[in-house]
Amino acid sequence: MIHLVIGGARSGKSRYAEQVCLLLASADEKSVTYIATATAIDEEMVARINRHQLERDKHWKLVECPLLLAEQIAKTTDNNIYLIDCLTLWLNNLIFSLEADILSDKDAQIAQKMDDLVFSLSNSNNTFVIVTNEVGQGIIPIGETSRLFVDHSGWMNQKLAVIADKVTLVVAGLPLILKNKA
């Protein structure tokens, strides 16, 4: 089962996703593994990561995975519940890890990594609750890298919404179900 949780910055999407995971875990007596994509690149990000960790119960397992997300998902064979938070941070890490000088080369590399991600999720028997940002409702950013990020965020979210069993938009801490195959 794949549950995509999407929303803007500080919308409450991570908190909502954690609650969903805990409900699923208690119903099925399974554990939850938090797959974190954030990297502590500055003091502010360190504070964000610490705040997230303090808000979670100590019983959560943690896997830090800033780049090799499809590969990490392929390793999840224990039929438990996984929270991936967040895909837009993963995309950011991916974009800045690319060494290509030509935009079309970056586009192709990002598209391949997204296809790998979709493939690994589609071929897993595990439950995934995936947090991602909705960044396409604002203005078009200035700068090639910013536009690359916004474009690929939108395409990534669309691809994941297609394979997801459930999609929830969180606004002001309130969930709105956009898709539910159940």
Secondary structure, 3 states (H helix, E strand, C coil): CEEEEEECCCCCHHHHHHHHHHHHHHHHCCCEEEEECCCCCCHHHHHHHHHHHHHCCCCCEEEECCCCHHHHHHCCCCCCEEEEECHHHHHHHHHHHCCCCCHHHHHHHHHHHHHHHHHHHHCCCCEEEEEEECCCCCCCCCCHHHHHHHHHHHHHHHHHHHHCCEEEEEECCEEEEEEECC
